[in-house]
Amino acid sequence: MRILITGGAGFIGSHVAEACLAQGHDVVVVDDLSTGSLTHVPPGARFYPVDVRGPQIDEVFALERPEIVSHHAAQVSVRRSMEEPIHDADVNVLGSLRLLEAARLHGTRRVVFASTGGAIYGEVETGAADEHHRCRPRSPYAVAKLAVEHYLASYCGAFGLEAVVLRYANVYGPRQDPHGEAGVIAIFIQRILAGLPPTIYGDGEQVRDFVYVGDVVRANLQAITVTTPPGEPLTLNIATGLGTTVNALWQALREIASPSVAAQQQPARAGDLLRSVLDPARAERRLGWRPEVDLQEGLRQTWAWFSAGLARERAVA
């Protein structure tokens, strides 16, 4: 199948592009490189340096006629969305809507949308949130992701588009950008390698559901062919269902990396969730998917990738 991957030069999207190529699909990558890297675009993929908000996206669809779209392009910083909500909506809502229009006009059959579980559900006081959990978005970023889910539902009902919504937990792994607002694991590792103390905000007992990028990629591959309900998206949590505190995460990294620095504490940040854990049971029922990489192994693989990158940089310098 011909698969167009937006954000395919970024963290998750580039891994998805690699995996699609490995399965023999014809892969097209669209990325404006505002946060992605050309070095992450896998050989064999046709690359277009295009912003999904611009008219060029329609030209790409007219030329390539993708059967499947994997939509990972986004403004991903919750904090930036709080500071620049108009920019966030421009990229995440209007950019996605322009993409959906191009898909409708040029015969795309299915859209797989990278959404967010933790941000959309808000606080999960107990247990793990399933897909029926009340959505309480607390940031413009989360509001925008939920809005796109509703747009997808309307396109499914009105135009017969097939859609799979993947609500990610806290994804981590190789290629994650440790700069700006990124996953806490990438930030911790980058600071350890730089000999700087990682920062733990508040008491460090905030709970997150960490899912390895390789497991997320498998869910994306299975989302390409899964049967979807007629006239509506199939919405799935992609998560482990296991909560880990920031303190426990730091302890696990200490055992792997043996850092020369200790973590420093700072006051809690306004708006940070205290607890976010997602229930992946529906993904197991519908996709036959379950997470395979536990946190300890995922941290080891992520640490190895970042460490190797630093070694390469020092060899070149």
N, C-alpha and C positions, 0 to 999 in steps of 0.2 A: 504494500500500500504506500501511497505517497502521503507523508506526514509532515506538516509544517509546524515547527516548534518556535514559538515566540519566547524571547529571553533565553535562547539556546546557547548563548555565550556566557550565561550566568551559572551560578552554583548548581541548582537542581536541574535546570534546563539542559545544560551541557552533558550531564550524566544521562539524562533521558535520551538525548540525541545519540550518544554513543551506543546505548543499549538498543535503540531502534535500528541503527545501522547493523549492529551485530546480528539482529534477527532477519536481516535482508530487506528491510524497508527502504524506500526511496525518501531521503530526509532533506528537508529544506529548513534552514535556520534563519530567523529574523531577529535582529538585536541591534539597538542603536549604540551599543557599547558605552552607555552612560555609566554603567556599573559592571558590565560584563567584560570579558577579555577575549580578544581574538585568538589567543593561544588555547582557549578552552573549546573552540569550535572543532569538532572532530574531522579528520580527513575523510573525504567521501561525502560530506554534506555540502550542499550548495548554500552559500551565505549571502544574505542581503543586509547591508547596514542601514536598516530602515526603522524609523520610529512608528509604532502602531497608531499614533495620533495623526499622522500625516497622510496625504492622499496617495503616497507611494505604496501603502499597504494594499490598496485595491489593485494597483498594477502588478504587484507580486502575485496576488491571488489569480488575476486574469492570465498571467503567464504560466503559473505552476499548477493551478487547479487541484489543490490538495483535497484528498478525501477525508483526512483527519487533521484537526488542529489541536495541538497541545499548547495551552495558553499559560505561559509562565512569566511573561513580561509584566513588570509591575513596579510601582514605587513601594518599596518594602519596609520603609522605616516608620514605625509607629510614632516615634518622637517627631520626625519631620512632618508627619500628617497633622500633628497637633499644632505645629508652628506654621505650616503652610497648607491648610486644608484645601484651598482652591487648586493648588498644584497637584495634590494627591488625587482629588476628584478628576482633574483633567487627564491624568495618566491612567488611573485605575478604573474610572467609570467611563469617561468619554473615549479613551483609547480602546477599552474593551468593547464598547458599543460599535465603534468604527470597525473593529475586527469582526464582530458578529454580522454586521451589514455586508462586509466583504465575503464572509462565509456564505451568507444567504444568497447573494447575487451570483456567486460563482460555483455553486453546487457542492459545497462541503457537506458531508454527511453527518459528521460528529465533531463536537468540541469537548475536549477534556480540560477542565478548568482547575487551576491550582488555587484553592481557597485557603482559608485559615480557620482552624477549629478553636484554638485558644482565644484568639481575639474576638471571634464572633460570639462565643458562648458567654464570655465574661467570667465572673467568679464561679467556680465549681466547688461548692462548699463541702460536699461529701461524695464519695464514690467516683464514678467516671461518667462524663456526659456522653449520652448517645445522641443520635441525629435528631431526636425529638426534644432534646433539652431546649429550654427557652433561650432564644438569642438575645443577648444584652450587650451589644457592641458599645465600648467605652471610648473609642477613638475614631477619628475620621477614616483612618485606614480600614478598620473593621466594618464601619458603615458602608464604605465603598465596596468591599468584598461581598458583603451581603446584598448590596444593590445589584451587583453583577449576577449573583445567583438568581435574583428575581428576573432580571433581563433574560437570562438563559431559559428560565421557565416559560416566559412569554414567547420566546422564539420557538421553543419546543411545541407549545400549544398552537401557535398561529401558523408556523411555517414548516412543521414537521422535522425540525432539527433534532438530532440525538445529542444528549449531553450527559457527561459524568462530572460531578463536582467532587473533588478530593479535598476534604478539609484536613489540612496537615496539622499535626502537633508541632513540637519544637524540633525542626529538622537540623541535623548536624552532620559533619563529615568533611572529607577532602574537598578543596576548592572553595569552601565558605570564606567570604571576605571578612577579615577580622577588624576592618576599619569602619568607622561610623557606627551606626546601629546594626549590630550583627548578632548572631547567636552567642550566648554566653560562653560556650565551649571554645569557639574560635577566638574569642577575645581573651579568655584565660590563657590559652596556649600561646597566642602571639606575645602576650606580656611575659610569660615564663621564658620564652626563647629570647626576649629582649632584656632579661634580667630585671624586669620591673614587677612590682607587686600587683597582682590582680585585685580588683575592688569588689567587695561583697556589700551590697546595699541592704540596709536594715539589719535584721537579725540573721539573715541567711536561711531562714526556714521557709522561704517561698518554694512552692512545689511546682515542678514542671514535668511534662511527659516528653522525654527525649527519644526521637526515632531516627535511626541511621539512614543516610541518604540512599544507600543501596537498597534498603527495603522499600523506600519511597519510589524508587525507580521501578521495582517489580510491580508495584501497584499501578503505576502509569502504564506499563506494558499490558497488564491484564485489563485495564480500563478501555483499551482500544477495541477489544472484541466482546466485552461482556454485554449481555442482553440488557437493554434499558427499558423502563416502563414507557408505554406509548404516551406521547403528549406531555411528558415531564422529565426533568433530570433525575438521574440516579445519584443520590448524595451519600457519601461514605466518609467516615473518619479514618484517617491513616495515622495510626498511633500505636503505642504499646499497651496502653491501659495501666501503666505503672507510673507512680509518682516518685520523683527524686528531688530532694531539697538541694538548694544551691550549696549548702554546707557539705552535704554528702557527695555532691559532684566534685567539689574542690578536693575533698579527701581522696576520691578515686583518682583524680588527676595527679595528686601528690605521689601516690603509690606508683604510678606509671612514669612520671617525668622527673621525680626527685628534684624539685625546684630549689634554687638557692635563696628564694625569697618567700616570705609569708604573705598571706592575703591581708589586705587592709580593709577596714570597715568604714563605710560612709552612711549618712542618714538615708532612710528609705526614700525612694523617689515617688513623687505624687503620681497616682494613676496606675502604678504597677499592680498586676494581679497577684493575689496571695496564693491562689491554688488553681491549677489548670491541668486536668487529667481527662483524656478522652477514651471512650469505649470503642474498640475496633471490631466488635462482634459482627456487625453487619458486613463489613468488608470481608470477613472470613466466610460468611454465608454466601455472599453474592460473587466474590472474586476467587474464593478459595485462598485468600491472602492472609498471612499472619507475619508479624515481624520475626526475623530469624537471627538478627545480630543483637546480642545483648549489649548493655551499656559499656561494660568493661572491655569487650572486644571492639566495639565501635570507637571507644576512646583510644585504644591502642592503635587502631588503623589511622585514625585522624591525627594523632600525635606523630606517627611515623611519616605521614605525608607532609605535615608542616615542618618537621625536623629535616627531612630530605630537601625541602625547598630552601631552607636556610643554608644548608650545606652547599647547595648549588650556587646560591648567591655569593657565599664566601669564596668559593672556588673561582668565580668569575672576577671578583673584586681584586 
